[in-house]
Amino acid sequence: MVVARQQTLKELVAPNVENQPLCINIDNNVNFEHKYGFIHLLPTFNGLAGEDPHTHLKEFHMVCVGMKPNGVDEEQVKLKAFPFSLKGAAKTWLFSILPGSIGTWNAMKKIFLKKSFPASRVANIRKEICGIRQSHRETLSEYWERFEQLCIQCPHHQIPDQLLIQYFYEGLMPTDCSIIHTASGGALVDKTPEAARQLISNMIATLKQFGTRGDFANKQVNEVSISKLSRCTSRNHHWKQTHGWRMESIANTNSRLMHEINRENGVIVDAWNRQWTLRHYWPEIVSENRVTVDLEIVIEN
């Protein structure tokens, strides 16, 4: 009877030099190899918080379909190439999966999305879609693109199309809401969700193609300053004595002017009309820089 030799302590703690199999079970009967050019074209996914796994899978699919060798199954190409598209923490996660536990591409996609796009992230995007609002400095096209991007980031948001249109419409600023209302003939609710979405898409495409004369009003106002206010302070007493009711009326008008500019964030047509009124009726006061109607407005191009 032969007694098996026991390993020494040194042999027991020695590292295992045998290659550990991956979690992906590839069919060995399919004989092909990926070229360097193919691997170089693959997108990369690092597993960071801001990365979009759905976009990664779309780009990965495009490369695999376009570079697939003749006579080779597309699924085997994807299973063999997918580890090369992962970097950093994402590849570390792939190595931690039980060896040989994944045999199909659908199973690989499912476990990949479960890891990189958990249910908590889906819930957050759903909340953003349901509560979306157009900001004051955001144009209609920018608002639509942000809304579309949220829907693309989470294709399985499970929100019906009619509710998507409703959330988008309810979040519009009054001016843009009136534009869509007019374009739909005042009957947006009578259109199907597909027709309503197509109407909005056509409007956005037209705005991008031709623009509007009101683009100036939509530009961002970075700074509104009344630099001459300080120079007026020292002379207020003198001008109140000499001009009386004129000074009080101008101050009230100027206060309303500043309120409109701050409230509208750039829509300054009415404000400039008021300033013109001041210059028209009290030119001798304005020309001598005695009141704060000369505003310095810096508009970003």
C-alpha positions in Angstrom: 0.0 0.0 0.0 1.4 3.3 -1.1 1.0 6.2 1.2 0.4 9.6 -0.5 3.1 12.1 0.2 2.0 15.0 2.3 2.9 18.5 1.2 5.3 20.5 3.3 4.4 23.9 4.8 6.4 25.6 2.1 4.4 23.8 -0.6 1.1 24.6 1.0 1.7 28.3 1.1 3.1 28.5 -2.4 1.0 30.5 -4.9 -1.1 28.6 -7.4 0.3 29.2 -10.8 -2.5 27.6 -12.7 -4.8 30.1 -14.5 -8.2 30.4 -12.9 -11.1 30.2 -15.4 -13.3 33.2 -16.0 -16.9 33.4 -15.1 -17.8 33.4 -18.9 -18.1 29.9 -20.3 -16.9 30.1 -23.9 -17.5 27.3 -26.4 -14.1 25.8 -27.2 -15.4 24.2 -30.4 -15.6 27.7 -31.9 -12.1 28.5 -33.1 -11.4 32.2 -33.8 -9.3 34.9 -32.3 -9.8 38.7 -32.0 -7.4 40.9 -33.9 -5.6 43.7 -32.2 -7.6 46.3 -34.3 -10.9 44.8 -33.1 -9.9 45.0 -29.4 -8.6 48.5 -29.9 -12.0 49.7 -31.1 -13.9 48.3 -28.1 -15.4 50.9 -25.7 -14.2 50.9 -22.1 -16.2 50.8 -18.9 -14.4 51.5 -15.6 -17.4 51.0 -13.3 -17.4 54.7 -12.1 -20.6 56.3 -10.7 -21.2 58.6 -13.6 -20.8 56.1 -16.4 -23.8 54.8 -18.4 -23.8 51.0 -18.8 -26.6 51.1 -21.4 -24.5 53.4 -23.7 -21.5 51.0 -23.2 -23.5 48.0 -24.3 -24.8 49.9 -27.3 -21.3 50.9 -28.4 -20.0 47.4 -27.7 -22.8 45.9 -29.8 -21.9 48.2 -32.7 -18.2 47.2 -32.7 -18.9 43.5 -32.4 -21.5 43.4 -35.2 -19.2 45.5 -37.5 -16.1 43.5 -36.9 -17.5 40.0 -36.5 -15.5 37.3 -38.4 -17.4 35.4 -41.1 -19.0 32.2 -40.0 -18.7 33.0 -36.2 -21.7 33.2 -34.0 -22.3 36.8 -32.7 -22.9 35.6 -29.2 -19.6 33.9 -29.0 -17.9 37.0 -30.3 -19.4 39.1 -27.6 -18.7 36.7 -24.8 -15.1 36.5 -25.7 -14.6 40.2 -26.3 -16.5 41.6 -23.3 -13.7 41.2 -20.7 -11.5 43.4 -22.9 -14.0 46.2 -22.6 -13.8 46.4 -18.8 -11.2 48.3 -16.9 -10.4 49.1 -13.3 -13.1 48.3 -10.8 -15.3 46.8 -13.4 -12.7 44.2 -14.4 -12.0 43.4 -10.8 -15.8 42.8 -10.3 -15.8 40.4 -13.3 -12.9 38.4 -11.9 -14.8 38.0 -8.6 -17.8 36.2 -10.2 -18.0 32.4 -9.8 -16.0 30.7 -12.7 -18.0 29.2 -15.4 -21.3 30.6 -14.1 -22.2 32.6 -17.3 -22.9 30.8 -20.5 -25.0 33.2 -22.6 -24.7 36.8 -23.7 -28.1 37.7 -22.2 -27.0 36.3 -18.8 -23.8 38.4 -19.0 -25.8 41.6 -19.8 -28.3 40.9 -17.0 -25.6 40.5 -14.3 -23.6 43.5 -15.7 -26.6 45.9 -15.6 -27.6 44.6 -12.1 -24.2 45.5 -10.9 -23.7 48.9 -12.7 -27.3 50.1 -12.8 -29.0 49.0 -9.5 -32.6 49.6 -8.6 -31.7 52.7 -6.5 -30.3 54.4 -9.6 -33.5 53.5 -11.6 -35.6 55.0 -8.8 -33.6 58.3 -8.8 -33.9 58.7 -12.6 -37.7 58.0 -12.4 -38.0 60.8 -9.8 -36.0 63.2 -12.0 -38.3 62.4 -15.0 -41.5 62.8 -12.9 -40.4 66.1 -11.4 -38.5 67.6 -14.3 -38.7 71.4 -14.5 -37.4 73.9 -17.1 -34.9 76.4 -15.5 -35.1 80.1 -16.2 -31.9 80.2 -18.3 -32.8 77.0 -20.2 -34.1 77.1 -23.8 -36.9 74.9 -25.0 -34.4 72.8 -27.1 -32.1 72.4 -24.1 -35.0 71.4 -21.9 -36.2 68.8 -24.4 -32.7 67.3 -24.8 -32.3 67.0 -21.0 -35.6 65.3 -20.8 -34.7 62.9 -23.7 -31.4 62.1 -22.1 -33.0 61.1 -18.9 -35.3 58.7 -20.7 -32.4 57.2 -22.6 -30.3 56.7 -19.5 -33.0 54.5 -18.1 -34.9 52.7 -20.9 -36.7 50.5 -18.4 -38.2 53.4 -16.4 -41.7 51.8 -17.0 -43.4 55.2 -17.3 -46.2 55.3 -19.9 -45.7 57.6 -22.9 -48.7 59.7 -22.0 -47.3 60.4 -18.6 -43.9 61.3 -20.1 -45.6 64.0 -22.3 -47.5 65.2 -19.3 -44.5 65.6 -17.1 -42.6 67.4 -19.8 -45.5 69.8 -20.5 -46.1 70.6 -16.8 -42.4 71.5 -16.3 -42.4 74.1 -19.1 -41.9 77.8 -18.5 -45.1 79.8 -19.3 -43.6 81.3 -22.5 -42.5 77.9 -24.0 -45.7 76.3 -22.8 -47.7 78.9 -24.8 -45.6 78.2 -27.9 -46.4 74.4 -27.8 -50.0 75.2 -27.0 -50.2 77.4 -30.1 -48.3 74.9 -32.3 -50.7 72.1 -31.4 -53.7 74.3 -32.2 -54.7 74.5 -28.6 -55.5 70.8 -28.6 -52.4 68.9 -27.5 -54.5 66.6 -25.4 -56.4 65.4 -28.5 -53.2 64.0 -30.0 -51.8 60.6 -29.4 -48.5 60.3 -27.3 -46.6 59.5 -30.5 -48.1 62.5 -32.4 -47.4 64.9 -29.5 -43.8 63.7 -29.2 -43.4 64.1 -33.0 -44.8 67.6 -32.8 -42.4 68.7 -30.1 -39.5 67.1 -31.9 -40.3 69.0 -35.1 -40.5 72.2 -33.2 -37.1 71.7 -31.6 -35.6 70.8 -35.0 -37.1 74.0 -36.5 -35.8 76.1 -33.7 -32.3 74.7 -34.1 -32.3 75.1 -37.8 -33.5 78.7 -38.1 -33.4 80.1 -34.6 -35.6 83.0 -33.5 -35.2 86.8 -33.1 -35.8 86.4 -29.4 -32.6 84.5 -28.9 -31.1 87.6 -27.4 -33.7 87.6 -24.6 -32.8 84.0 -23.8 -29.1 84.6 -23.3 -27.8 84.6 -19.8 -27.4 87.8 -17.8 -24.3 87.4 -15.7 -24.2 90.7 -13.9 -26.5 93.6 -13.4 -24.9 96.4 -11.5 -25.8 100.0 -10.7 -22.4 101.5 -10.6 -23.6 105.0 -10.5 -25.8 104.5 -7.4 -22.8 105.3 -5.1 -22.2 108.6 -7.0 -25.8 109.6 -6.5 -25.9 109.0 -2.7 -23.9 112.0 -1.8 -26.2 114.3 -3.9 -29.5 112.9 -2.9 -30.2 115.6 -0.3 -29.4 118.4 -2.8 -31.6 116.9 -5.6 -34.5 116.3 -3.2 -34.5 119.9 -2.4 -34.2 121.1 -6.0 -36.3 118.5 -7.8 -38.7 117.2 -5.2 -41.4 114.9 -6.6 -39.2 114.1 -9.7 -36.6 112.3 -7.6 -39.1 110.2 -5.8 -40.9 109.2 -9.0 -37.6 108.2 -10.6 -36.6 106.2 -7.6 -39.8 104.2 -7.7 -39.6 103.6 -11.4 -36.0 102.5 -11.1 -36.9 100.1 -8.3 -39.5 98.4 -10.5 -36.9 98.3 -13.3 -34.5 96.3 -11.2 -37.2 94.0 -10.0 -38.2 93.1 -13.5 -34.7 92.4 -14.6 -33.9 90.2 -11.6 -37.2 88.4 -12.0 -37.0 87.7 -15.7 -33.3 86.9 -15.8 -32.5 88.5 -19.1 -35.9 89.5 -20.6 -35.2 93.2 -20.4 -37.4 94.7 -23.2 -39.9 96.2 -20.7 -37.1 97.4 -18.5 -35.4 99.2 -21.4 -38.8 100.8 -22.3 -39.0 102.2 -18.8 -35.4 103.5 -19.0 -36.3 105.2 -22.3 -39.2 106.8 -20.6 -37.0 108.3 -18.0 -34.5 109.6 -20.6 -37.4 111.1 -22.6 -39.1 113.0 -19.9 -36.1 113.9 -17.7 -33.1 114.3 -20.1 -31.5 117.0 -18.0 -31.4 114.7 -15.0 -30.3 111.5 -16.7 -27.6 113.2 -18.9 -25.9 114.5 -15.7 -25.8 111.0 -14.2 -27.8 112.1 -11.2 -30.1 109.0 -11.1 -29.5 105.3 -11.3 -31.0 104.6 -14.7 -27.7 103.8 -16.4 -27.4 100.1 -15.9 -24.3 98.1 -16.9 -25.5 94.7 -18.3 -23.0 92.2 -19.4 -24.5 89.5 -21.6 -22.6 86.4 -22.3 -22.3 85.5 -25.9 
